[in-house]
Amino acid sequence: MKKLLHRSMAFLVVFGICLTTWAQDRLISGKVTSSSDNSVLPGVSIVVKGTSKGTTTDANGEFKVNAPTNATLIFSYIGYIRQEVKVGSNNTINVSLENDENILNEVVVTALGVKQEKRALGYAVQEVKGQDLLDSQRDNFMMGLQGRVAGLQMTPTSGTAGGSAVIQLRGAGSIGNSNQPLYVVDGLPISNNTFAQGALVSDRPNRDMDYQNRAADINPNDIETVTILKGPEAAALYGIEAANGAIVITTKKGGTGRGKITYNGSLSIRDVYRFPEGQTTYGRGFNGVFNPNNFSYFGGEVSQIGEGGGKVYDNVGNFFQQGLRQSHNVTVEGGSEKATYRLSTSYISDKGVVPTNQMDQINIRLTGVGQITKNLRATTSFNYIGTNNLQPLRSAQGFLIGMLAFPFYLDARQYLTADGRRFRTFGEDANDLDNPFFNVYKNINSNRINRTVGNIQLDYNVTPWLTLAGILGADIFSTRYNRFQHPESNAGITAKGFVENATENSQLLNGNFRATAKKDFGKLKTSLMVGTTVDDRRYETTAIYGEQLYLPDFNSINNTLNSTQRNKSTLLQRRLVSVLGSLNLSYADMLYLTVTGRNDWSSTLPVQNNSFFYPSVSLGFVFTELPAFEQQQVLSYGKVRFAYAEVGNDATPYRTRPRLVPQTTTGGGFLYDFYGGNENLRPERGRSFETGLELRFFKNRVGLDVTYFNKSNFDQITTQRLSYGTGFIFGLLNGGEIRNSGLEAQLNITPIKAKNVQWDMNLNFTRLLNEVVSLPGEVAEYYNSDTWLYGNVRASAMAPNQSSFYPNLSYVNTRGEGKTTALAGYSYLRNKRGDILVSPSTGLPISNPVFLPIGDRNPKFMVGFQNSVRYKDWSLSVLLDIRRGGDVFNGNEMYMFRNGLSTRVLDRENPYVFKGVLRDGREDSDAPTPNTIQVTPQFRSDFYGAFTEESFVEKDINWVRLRDVTLRYSFPQSILDKQKIFRSGSIFVSGNELFLLTNYTGADPDVNGTSAGTLGIGARGFDYGTLALPRTITAGLNFSF
């Protein structure tokens, strides 16, 4: 198979080069400028009329294309009038394009890969150029979207190499299912699967291991554009998968003319510059008495007791290393008017800032486009991705918590004894957390992925008005996971070490067929599309686990005691079949109406409920086409939009009926699982409405796009506890309603546009409101156990009117009440006025051990502000990410505070009086007794534990961060023309996460406590055991031959 693949690739490349050689064309060069100010125009499309041959202008507005003498070149650019120029005997053609003041003919890719003029859409879409993502120099292109798209919120899961990212569009609509958008590449959905640790024998929550999501496999060098379909109105034709919107990626195709080889290379360095700060004054012990065998740091001052000679080690600085990333990309492309090809290869080696953290990836993509006959066109692509990822453990058993807990007066680099055993800070106690060096060097968490993605598309023009299109694709990948826990590690000491291996084989087969008919009746233009789609997904995981290692450092399942070895096999399979249709009507290029409908049949729902239909309708009115706007010079373009859509969502496979699992007790056999069935389960449903206004002023120098949306998701599919009388513990139920509404705005301004200089500004604004109308089963709280990271706080959807669930409480917190993004946790018991109740006997506040709302993670608004400046051959791009409001649970601070490590406990020798009232029977009277009881923390071991989780929710967190900055110099054509090797070239330097201004006291508020595999709302805003994004500086170059 490999030999066949290599031969096929070689044949395609040689075939394309031969076609280029045979073409009897002349090389035509020139420059394209704007007639209004003589500024150069990069990205202008130049096509040889009647062929598919063409090119685009570079950053200097210059181009080269092969064309015969009798050819005509067509120059087109968004916002400018198309121009045709005959070649004749000219070898140099310079063109000046005129501004098109009357129309806005920008084309975007919409659902099912269909290209439409943006003016014809009745819903909001936003497009990001692949070059912008490439300039950001991020391995995971998803990281580069934050701040560039209104309504999009991206949260990284860690600052390690090979980490994952979570994206939500217009908030989370489901409290039990995934809220991530659908990812579509060249017209077909691909998998964005993140391995769920529930498939392991250990059945772990998605916390301590961060597995990369598969959309990160896409090579940014292959991306032409990314179109964001934010709501169901835009993505309705994609059906179930796009209930949360869609991210549609169009990849680069080969160009015609002489073959071209392009090299992109870069080198990045990274460093940790934000980390929780701990105290370095007091040592281990209790009540001011030093005790090295105590875990907490409430002992005496280390300088007085002489422990470690009073020396303070920079264990944080000694542990983290300088990350180093190198990236190499080579592209070969070319072709003729009959066929084009593009072969891209990429290699990335990313050494993280944490020792042993390493991600290596090779990415090969081959794309071919051929005009087989006059009416038949074929497009094929083949993509192979191989990834090796070695990740450190995180969360409670990870290196970061171990770093915080390690004594600052000991050198953490000395993590082994003279005989090679683990150096322990006290005894053989399992409570002694792993030294961070021991953790990363002795424990292993690795995965290896081999992935193949391919598709073939055929387009056939039956008649001038009828087109048939079909596309088939496959996304197949295999992943091998390995976790090795050393027998002397904190997590492995009880089991005497363990090994867990898993192999996941995943397969996504899909395709669609469409027939499109177009017919014009005077000013009325019509288009009707009907089609069908098939989506078949299969995820199979086989895991094996064993304990009690014979050899402490040998990572093999054969190194475990046979009697401890256990196996687990998990199979998830789903088939989705659909029929769909779309009718587009436009009148006088002014009024646009689109009506769509889709019916899905899902295999994961009961037969009587597995078929569901959802429609959408959108209307766009370009009012500047009215005669009243013809003579005015200020408003260049104006449109109002209205859209309505319904969507659905199905269930997790194999949950509608009870299932059998192996019986592990004496006698063996099978027994029912924890999960009961529900043969009346219905699909989740959603309704969404949006309206918008688009305005362009002063010949498109100023643009404004404002959208209001309101969407409701009801009949939520959630896992609920059942009565034990059913014989089961959990079951899937329908119920509850979630509502999201908000405002999105995009402001584009070009303050300066001249021959040698241009300044473009883009401002994205998002205001999102979320509301829990009701929860399934009329419960007070719905939560995902993955998010129960530390202490008694978790991410929850909280029902409105919480006081009705707790009539015996005098006071119930309202911050987070009725919100899907709430923080639920233990708080203080309060009187009816909200005063904290203090115990008269201890002088300490009284905890309320009920999960009540104690915070809301949803920000008040988000802003992305991008500035792009071009001066001659220099270009500068700066992206700021701004957020106002939103609460963050500082779990790291809570951990350090309760264990005497926080800088907030340095005043432990000073008496303290808790602000509140005594619980003396008068607390709910008009004159409660104020607390005046003094407590000296130094001599009260229970003092710091009296601060509940509520005290560690930092409220109204703001930030301004420099996400990306890129400075590039492009070599002018006048220099390149003097030599015969390079056709174009540039050098650049870029930076990521260069600074952060925030009122948050922790390392970074932009954190996620779990992996991307967590369903529901997720653990955004949980700062516990997760490394913040490091600062990155990159230098690179780009040359084509």
N, C-alpha and C positions, 0 to 999 in steps of 0.2 A: 504493500500500500504506500509506504514512504517513497519507494523508488518511482512508483507511478506519479505520486504527487510532485516529486522533484522534476521529473521529465515534463509534466504538464506545465509547470510554472516556467521552466526554461523555454519550452516551445512558445508559450504566449509572449514572453519577453522578446525572443528572437523574431517572432512573427511581426510584433509591433514595430521593432526597429527596421525590419525589412520593408514594411509598408512605408515607413518614413523615408527610407533611402530611395525607393522607387518613385516617390512623388516628384514631379518635374515643376517645382515651384521656385519663386524668387523670394528672398528674405526682404520683407518690408518692415521698416522701423519708423518711429515717430513719437510725438508727444501729444497728449490731449489736455486742453485747458478749458477754463470757464470763460465765456465771452463777457461776463459781467465784471470780473476783476482780474482776468488773466491768470488766476491761480491754477495750479496743476490739479488734475483729478485722478486720484488712485482708484483702482477697482473698476474702471470703465470696461464694459464688455465689448470686444471686437470680434465679430463673426464674419466669415467669408460667406456671402449670400448664397443660399441654395445648398449649403453644406453644414456639417456639424463642426467644421474646423474653426478654431478661434483661440482667443487668449484674453487676458485682462492687463490693464496698465499697472505698473508697479507703484511704489510709494512716491516716485518722482513723476508720475503721470506718463511714463514712457512705456513703449511696447515693441514687441517684435513678433511677426507672424509670417508664415510662408503662404504665398498666394500666387496664382498664375496672372499673366498680363491682363486677361480679359475679365478678371474677377471684380466684384464690388464688395467693399468692406462696409459693414453696418456697425455704427458706434451707438451704444445705448448706455444710459446711466440714470439711476433714480433721480427724479426731479429735473431732468433735462430732456430736451426734445431730441428724438432719435435722428441720426444723420447717416446718409449713405454716400460713400465716396468711391469712384471708380479708380482702380489701380493704374491702368495704362502703363506708361513707361517709367512711372515714379518709383524710386527706391525709398524715398522718405516722404511720409505723409503726416503733416501736423494738422490737427483738427481742433476747432474751437466750438464747444457745445453751448447752446443757448438754454437759459433757464426755462423750464416749463411751468408757467405761472398758473395754469388753469387746472391741471390734473396732478394727481398723486398716484403713480402707477407702480408702487412698490409691490413686489410679489413675495409671498411667504408660503411656507409649506404648512398645510393644515392636516386634518385627520386623513388617515390611509395614504399619506404621502402626496396628496393632491395639491398642486400649486394653484394658488388663487391670488388675485390682486387684493391687497390689504383693504382697499377702499370698498370692496364688495362684502366684507365681513361684518356681521352684526354683533360680534362679541370681541372681547379683548384678547389679543395675542401680543407677545413680545419676542423679538429675535435678538440673539446674541451671536456676533461673528466669531467664527472659530479662531481667528487671529487674536482676538481679545483674550480668549481662554488660553491660547498658546503662550501669549506674552506673560500671563500670570505665572507660568512655569510651575504649575502644580501637577503632580502625578495623577491625582484624582480630579478630573475636570469638574466634578460636582462642586468642589471647594471654590472654584473660580466663579460660580454663578451668584454667590452671595453679594448683595449690594448692587447687582446689575439688573435685577428684575423686580419690579413691584409685585408684592403679594407672595414672594418666595422667601422662605426661611430655611437656611442650611445650618445644621449643627454638627460639628465634628465630634467623633466619639473619643478621640485621644490625640495627643501630639506625637505619637510614635510613627515611625515609617510603616506604611502599609495599613494604616488605620482606616476606618470606615467613616461614612458621613450619612446624615439623615436629612432629607428634603421634604418639606411640606408646602403645598400650594393652597393659599387661602385658609390656613388652619386645618385642624384635624376634625374630620366629620364622623369618624367611627371610634368608639371607645373599646371595641373588642377585636377589630380587624386591622390590617395594615392601612396606614394613611399616606404611604409613599406613592408618588405618581407612577404612571406607566412610562417605560422607556422604549422608544421606537427608533430603530435605525434603518434608514432607507425603506420605510414603508412597512416594516414588520416589527412586532414587539420582541424584545429580548429579555432575558432573565436578569433581574436585579436581586437575586436571592442572596440572603445572608444566612449562613449556617446557624441553625437554632440548636442550642446545647441540650434541649430536651430530647434530642435524638441520641444522645450518649447514654451509655449504661448508667453513668452517675446521675443522669437526668438533672443537670445543673441549670440554674437560672442564667440568663444572658447578661452576666455581669463581669466575671473575672477574666474572660478571654474575649478579645476583640477580633472578630473575623471580618475581613474586608467584604463589602458588598460588590456584586459582580458588575454593576454599571461602571465601576472604577477601572475595569479592564479596557475601556475604550481609549485609544491613543489620541490625545489632543491634536497631534499632528495630522490626523486623518479627518478632523471635523471641519466641514465647510461652514455650517450654521447650526445653531440650536434654537428651535422654536418652542416657546413655552405656551402650551394650551392650558390656561389656568383653571378653568372651570368646566363643569359638565356640558355647558352650552357649546364649548369649542371641541370637546373630546367625545361627544355623545356617540359618534359612529364607532368608537373603539369599544364601547360596551362596558362590561363589568370591570375590566382591568383599568379603565380610565375614570372610574368614579371619583378619583382624587386628582384629576388632571393628567396631563401627559407632557413629557419632554421628548420632542421629536428632533432627531439628529439626522442631518443630511451630510454624508461623507463626500470627500473630494473625489473627483473623477479625473481621468487623464485628459490632457489637452492635445489638440492636433498640432501638427508641424514637426519640426526637428526634435528628436528625442532629447530629454533634459534629465540631468541627475542633480538632485538637491541634497545637501547635507545640513542638518541642524545639530549643533552640539552645545552642551552647557555643563557647567560645573557649579554646584551649590554647596555652601557651608551653612550649618544650622547651629544654634546654641539656645539653651534654656535661659531665659532672662526674667521669668516670673515663677516664683515658687513660694509656698507658704513659709512664713517666718516663725521660728520658735524661740523660746527663751533659752538662755545659756547661763543661767545663774544657779538654779536649784537642781539638786540631784535626786536620785530615787529615794523613796521612803514615804512615811506618813507622819502627819502632825509635826512637821519640822525636824523629825529624827531620821537621819540617814540610814537606809537599809538597801544594800545593793541587790537583794533578792526580791525587792518589791518592784512591781512593774511601773507604778505611777511615780511621778516626779514631784512629790510633796515633802521631800526630805529637806535637809539643810543646804546651805550654800556650799558648792563644791570647792570654792576658794578657801573656805575655813576648815573644811575637813580634810583637805589635801588630796581628794580623790583625783587620780590622773594628773597630779601635780598642778591642778587648776588650769590646765591647758584646754583650750577649745579648738577642736578640729573642724576644718571646713569639709565636713563629710558630703555636703550637697555638691560643692564645687569639685571635690575629688571623684564623686560618683559619675556625674554626667560628663559625657565626652562631646567633642565637636562632631556634629553630624556631617556626613559628606555624601553628596549625591552626584552622580554623573549620568548624563543622558546623551544618547547618540541615535540620530534618525537619518536614514538614507532613503530617498525616494527616486524611483526611475519611472518616467512617464513619457508618453508620446503617442503618435498614431496618425491616421489620415481621416478623410471625411467618411470613410467606411467603418473604421474601427479605431478605438483608443484603448490604452491600457495605463494602469498605474500600479506599481509595486512599491509598497512602503515597508520598511523594516525599522524596528525600534528596540533599543536595549537600554534598560534602566537598572542601575545599581544604587541602592539607597541604604546607607548605613545611618541608623538613627542616633539620637542623642543619648539613648539608653544603651549601655553595653550589651552586646549580643543581638540587639534589634537590627534586623536586616531584611530588606525586600529587594528581590531581583526579578526582573520581568523581561521577557522577549515577546515582541508583538510583530506579526507578519500579516500584511493585508494585501491581497491582489484583487483588483477591480478591472473589469473589462466591459466596454460598451461597443456593440456592433450593429450596424445597419445591415441586417441579413438580406432583406429585399427592400423595395421601395416602400412597402407598407408595414414591414415587420422589423421591430427593433428589440434587441436583447441586451439585458444588463445583468452581469453576474458579479458576485464578490465572494471571496473566501478569506477568512480571518482565523489565524491561530494565535493563541495567547498562552504562554507558559509562565507561571508565577511561583516563586518560592518565598515564603513569608515566615519569619521567625519573630514572634511577638512575646514581650514580657507579660507576666501576669499583672493584673490590676485589681482594683477594689480592695476588699479586706485582706486578701492574701497576697497583694501585689507589692512591688518594690517601693511605691511611694509611701504607703502607710508604714512599711518597715523602715524607711528612711526617717520619717517623722519620729518614730518611737525609739530609734537607736540612740544610745547615750552620746551626747555631743562631746564628752570628755574622753571618749575612746575612739581610736582610729578604725573606721569601718573597713578600710582596705585590708585589715588583718582579720579576715573572715574564716581562716583555717588555722587549726593548731599545728604543732610541729609534726604530728603523725598523720596529718591530712584530714582530720575530722573537723566538724563544724565548731567554730569558736562560739561558745555561749556566754552571754552576759550574766546569766545566773542559772546554775544547776542544769538539770535535764528536763526542766519544765516545758511542756508544750506551749505554754502561754508566752514564751520568749519568741517574739516575732522574728522572722527571718532577717538576718543582715541583708541589706539590699544587694550587695555583691554576691553573697551566697545564693540569694533568690534567683538572680538572672544567670549566674554561671552554672548552677547545679540543677535548676528546674527548667524544663523545656516545654514550649508551646509552639508547635510549628504546623504549617499546612502547605501542601503542594498542589497546585491546580494546573490541569491541562484542559484547555477549552478550544472548541472549534465552532465558529459561526459562519454559516454560508447561506446564500440565497440566489435565486435566479428569477428574473422578471422578464416577461414578454409583453410587448405592446403592439397591437395590430390595428391599423386603420382600415376598417372594413370599407367604409365610404367616407367622404369628407365630413359627414355628420355623426358617424358611429365609430366608436373606439372600444376595443376589448383589451383588458389588461388582467394579467394573472401573475401572482408571485408566490413562490414556495420557499420556505426557509427552515433551517435547523440550527438550534443552539444546544450544543452537547458539551458537557464538561464533567470531569471527574476530579474529585478532591480527596486527598489523603491527609487526615488529621492525626496528630500525635501529641499527647501530653504525658510528660514524665515528671513525677514528683519524687524528689530524693527522700530516702527514709529518715534523714535527720532534719528535714524541713518541717516547718510548723504545720503545714497542711498534710504532710505525709507521715508524721511520726506515729500517729495512732494505727495507721494501716501498715506501718513499717515500709513505706514507699509504695507507689502504685504506678502502673502504666495503663494508658487508655488510648487505643487506636480506633479510628473510624474511617470508613471509605464511603464517600457520597458519590453516586452516579446520577447525574441529572440530564434530563432530555426535554427539550421544548421543540415540538414540531408544529408549524403553523403555516397558514397560507390564506390568500383571499383571491377572489375572482370578481371583476367588476365589468359592467357594460355601461358605457356613457354615451348618451345621445345629445347632440347640441343642434339647436335650430333657432334662427333669428326670424322675427316677424316685424320688420320695420325697426322701430325703436325698442321693441320688446325682444330680449334675448332670453332663451331658455336652455336649461341643461338638466337632464334627468340621468341619475345614476342608480343602478340596482346591482346588488352583489351578495356574496356569501363569504363567510370566514369559518375557519376551523382552527382550534387551538387545543393542542394535546400536550399536557405536562406530566412528567413522571420524575419524582425525587425518591431515590432509594438509598438508605443508609444502613450499613452494617458496622456494628461497633463491638469491640471486645475490651474487657477490663480485667486487670489482675492486680493482686496485692502481694506484699511480703517479698521484697526483692532478695535474691540470693547474693548478688553483687551490687553494692550501693550505687555504682556509677554506670551500670550497663543498661542502656535504654532498649529493652526488648521485652515483648510480652512473654517470651520463653524464659525470661529471668524472674518470673513470678510463680508463686506457689499454685500448682494446678487446681487445688480445691477452692481457691479464691477466684478463679477465672469465670467470668460470666459474659454472655453474648446478648446482643439485642439487634433486632432487624426492624427497620421502620420503612414503610412504603406509603407515599402520598401520590395519588394519581388523580388528575382531573381532566375532563374533556368538555370543551365548550364549542357549540355549533351555533351559528347565527345567520340570519338573513337581514339585509339592511337596504335602505334606499334613501336617496337625497334628491330634492327638487330645488333648483336655483332659478330664480326669475330676476331679471333686471330691466329697468325701464329708463331709457335715455341716459344711461350711465349715471343715474342720479338716485334711483330707488332700487334697493336690493332686498329680496326676500329669499330666505332659505328655510326649507322644511325637511327634517330628517326623521327617520324611524328605524328602530332596530329591535329585533326579537332574539333573545338568547335562550338556549337550552343548556343548563348546567348539570353535570353528573353528580355534583356534591349535594344537591337538594332532593327531597322526596319527589317521586314521579309526579304527584298531583300538583306540586308547586315549582317544578323545575323550569317552567317556561314563563318568561316575563318580557313585556314589551315596554319600551320607553321612547318617547318622542322628543323632539326639540324644534324650536322655531326661532328665527332671528330676523331682524329687520334693520337695514341701514339706510339712512337718508343723507345724501351729500347735498346739503342745502346751498352750497356755493355754486352749484350748477344752475341755480335759478337766475333769470335775467337780471334781477335786482342787484346781483353781486358782480356783474360783469365788469363794471367800470371802476369799482373801488380798488385801491392799491394796498390796503393794509391787510385784509384777511385773504390769504392765499387759498385756504382750504378749510372746509368745515363739514362735520358729519355728526349726526346723532345715531345712537345704537340702542336696540332693545333685544333682549334674548331671554328665552325660557327653555328649560330642559328638565327631563327626569332621567334618573340613572338607577341602577341596581347593583347589588353586591351579593355574592353567594357565600357559602360556608366553607370552613375547613373540611377537607375530605374525611370521610368515614366517621362522621359524628352524628348522623341522623339515626343510627341504630346502635344498640349496645354492642361492644366488641369484647372478644375473649383474649386474655393474655396468659402466659405461662404461670402455673402455680409453682412457687418456689419452696413451699413447705413439704413436709413428709407426704408421700403419695403422688406428688407431681400432678400432671394433668393440666386442666385449664380452669380459669375462673373469670368472672366478669371484671372488667376494668372499673376504675373509679367513675368513668363517664357514662351516664345513661343516655338513651336515644331520645329523639324527638322527631317522630314521623310526620308532624304537622308543621315543621319549620318552614318559614317563608323567607324569601330574600330580603335583605336590607333594601330600603328604598330611599331615594333622595329627590328633592325638588330644588331647583335653583333658578334665580332670576337675576339679571344684571342689566344695567343701563349705563351708557357712556357718552362722552362728548369728546370729539377730536377737533382741534383747531391748529392751523398753521398761519403764521403771520410773516409779513415782510419777505415775500418770495421764499418761504420755508426756512427763514433764518431763526424763527422761534416756533416751537411746537409744544402743544399741551394736549395730553390725553388723560381724561379723568373717568374713572369707573366706580360705580357703586354696585355691590353684589349682596345677595341675601340667599343663603342656601340652608335647607333643613334636611336632616337625615333622621328617618324614623324606622320603626321596626328593627332596631339594632339587634344584631346577632351577638350575644354575649354569653360567656361562661358564668353560670350562677350556681350557688350551692343549693342542693335539693334536700328535701326532707329525708332523713335516714330511713324512713319507712318505705321509700322507693327502692331501697337496696343499693343505691348509688350515692355518690357524694356531689358530683358536678353534672351539669347538663347544659346544652345549648338552648337558649330561650330567645324569643323575640320580645322586644319592648324598648321603651325609652325613645326620647327624641333630643337631638342635638341641633343647635342652630348657630350658624356663623354668618356674620355680616361685616361689611367693611368698606373702606374707601381706598382706592389706588390712584396714584397720580404719577405721570411721567412728564417732566419738563425738559425740553431740548432747546438749547440756545447756542447760536454761533456768533459770539460777540465780534470776532475778527475773522475776515475772510479776504485775503489779498493774495497776490502772486506768490510770495515767498513765505507767508505765514498764515496759519489758520488755528483758531481756538474753538473747540467744541466742548460744551458742558452738558451733562446729562444728570438729572436729578430724579430719583425714584422715591416715592413716599408710600408707605403702607400703614393703614390704621385698621386693626382687626379686633372685632368683638366676638366673644364666644359665649354661649348660653346653654345650660342644661335645662331643657324644658321639663323633662322627667327622666327617671332611670328605670331600667327593667326591674320588675318585681316591686316597684315603689320603695326601693331601698334608699338609705341616706347617702351611700358612697359606693362607687365602683372603682376598683383599683387593679393594677397588674402587679403581681407579686415580684416580678423582676425588679421593680423600682424600689422595693423595700430594702434599701442598701445598708443603712446603719441607723441604730436606734429605732425610735418609733415615729418615723416620718416616711411618707410614700407619695407617689404621684397618683392623683385621684380625680375622678369626675364627681363633683359634689352636687347633690340635689338642692334645689332652692328651698327656702324656708326651713333651715336646719333645726330651728327651735321646736318645730312640730314633732321631730323625732326624739327630742330629749326634753320632755315637759318638766322633769325634776331639776333641770339646771336653771339657775337664775340668769345666767348670761351665756350666750353662744357666739363665738367669733363669726364675723360676716365676711372677712377678707378671704375670697376664694369661694364663697357660697354661690351655688348655681353656676359654677365654672367648670369647663372640661380640663383646664390647665391648673387646677388647684393643687396645693400642697396640703395634705392631711396629716395630722400628727397630734402628739400629746401637747397640751397647753397648760396654762395655770387655771386653777379653779378661781372663779371671780364672783363678786356679788352682782346685784342687778344693775349697778352703775358701771360695771366693768373693772372695778378695783381688784387687784390680786389679793387673794386670801392668804394670810400668814398664820402658821401654827403658833399659838401662844406658848406652847411648851418648848419649841425648838428655835423659834425666830426665823424659820425657813418657809418659803412659799409652798403651797400645797398643789401637787400635780393633779391634773384632771386626766385620768387614764382612758380617755375616749378619743377616737380619731375624728377630730373636728377640723374644719378648714382653718389653716394658719398662714396661708399665703396664696398668691396667684402669680404664676410664671409668665403670663401673657404680657408682653410689653404694651405701653400706650401707643407707640408708633415706632416705625423703623424707617431709616433714610439711607439710601445709597447715593453717593455724590462722586461722579467721575468727571475728570477734566483731561482733555487730550489736546496737546499743543504741538503743532508742526511748524518748524522754522527751517526752510531750505531742506537740507538732508537730515535734519535732526527731528526726532519726535519724542514726546514725553507724555506718559499716561499715568494718572494718579487716581486711585479709588479709595474713598473713605466710606467706612461702614459706621452708621450712627444708630444708636438705640436709646430710647427714652422709656424708663419704667420696666416693670417686671421683677418678680422676686426670685431669689436664688437661695437654696439651702446650702449653707457652708458646712458640709459634713466634716471636712478636714479640720476646721476650726473647732467644731464640737468635740471631735476626737481629741485634739490637743488640749482643749480647755478641761475636759473631764479627767484627763490624765496628767495635768500639771505641766503641759508643754507649751501652752499658748503664752504669748507676751501679755495677755490680759490678766494673767494670774501672778504677775510680779508684785502686785500690791497686797499679797496674801497676809502680810503682817499688820495691815491696817484694819481696824474695826469697820464693819459694814452693816448697814441697815437696809433691808429690803423695803422698797416702796410698795405699800399696800395697807390693808386693814386686817385687824386680828379677827380670826374666826372664833368669836366669843359669844355668839348668840345675837349680837347687835349688828352683824355685818350687812344685813339687808334693811336696816333701819335708816332713818333720815340722818342719823349721827353715828356712823360706824366709828370704831376705835382705831385711830391710826397706829401703825406699827412703829415702835421705838426701840425694839429689842436689838441690841448690838451683837454681832457675831464676828469673831476673829477667824478668818478662813484657815490660818496657819495651824490652828488647833482643832479644826472641825473637819474630819475626813469626809463627812457627808455634805459639805457645803457646795462643792462644785457639781455634784450630782443632782442638786436641787434645781438647777437651771434646766428647764424643759426644752424640748426641741423647738418650741416657738421662739426661744431666744436666739436661735442660730439661723433663722430665716431673715436674710438681709433684704429689706424692702426697697422698692423703687430704685433699682440699679440702672444706672446710665453708663453708656460708653461712647467714645469716639476712637476708632481704631483705623490705622493705615493698613488696609488689607493688601493692596498691591500697588507697586510703583515700577514703571519700566522706562528706561531711557535707551533709545536706539539711534544709531547712526547708520544710514544707508549710503553706500558708496555711489557717487553720481555716475551716470552713464558715460559721461565724458572721460572719466578715468578708466572705466571698464572697457571702453572701446579701444583703448591703446594696447590692450593685450588680447590674446585669442583663447584664453582658458575660461575665465569666469564670465558668466552672462549677467549675474546680479550678485550682490553681497551686502551683508550688514553685520554689525556687532552690537551687543546690547548688554546692559546690566539691569537687574531687577531685584526687588525686595518684597518679602511677604511678612506680614505681622510685625512691621518695624517699630510701631509704638502703640500703646494703649493708654488712654485717659479714662479713668473710671472711678466711681465712688465705692466700688466693691473692695472689701478688705482682703479677700482671698487672692489666689493667683490670677484666675481668669474666669469671668462669669459666663463665657460662651463655652459651656461644657455639657457633656451628656454622661450620666452615670452608668448607662448600659450600652450594649452594642446595638447595631442597626437591626438586629433580629428581634428586638422587643416590639410586640404589637401594641395597638392602641396609641395613646398620646405619647408614650415614651418618657424618658428620664432627662429631658432637656432641663437645665437649671439645677441639676444635682451635682455638686462639687464634692466628690468623695473618691479618693484613690485614683483619680484620673489626671494625667499629665496635660498641662496646657500646651497650646500650639507654640512651637519654638519660633524664634526669629530666623529668617532665611535670607541670604544674599546669594544671587546667582549672576554669573557672567557667561556669555555664550556668543556664538557666531552662526551665521547662515550664509551659505554660498550655493549657487547653482552653476552647472557646467553645460 
